[in-house]
Amino acid sequence: QVQLVESGGGLVQPGGSLRLSCTASGGTLALYAVGWYRQAPGKERERVSCISTKPGATYYEDVVKGRFTVPRDNSKSTVYLQMDGLGLQDPGVYYCAAQSACRNPDGTPWSTRYLIWGQGTPVTVSS
């Protein structure tokens, strides 16, 4: 079974950028959609974005749309989360997950049950 490791988190000033990586081992990441999620202290985990196995099919939650992008490099078994314009609403632990798809056939987000999760990487935004 594929295993995921996130990296790239850290401390950034408001308005700054970070690029997170989600690297797979033990399997072929190209066969999976990869979702990015985050959990702020005291809050529930929320979806951030997702990249499908289909070329060009990416999804973003409204709170990050226009600021975050999620490229993937299948040759490196890695999916990235490029985060620009980070603000005080963005801190938390960021997780990637391998999943069968980003969306159900009816367009609703794929369930977070039974996903393959990484261990998370923390992001702090502070001046």
Secondary structure, DSSP 8 states (H G I E B T S, - for coil): --EEEEE--EEE-TT--EEEEEEEESS-GGGSEEEEEEE-TTS--EEEEEE-SSTT-EEE-TTTTTTEE--EEGGGTEEEEEE-S--TT--EEEEEEEES-SB-TTS-B--STT-EE---EEEEE--
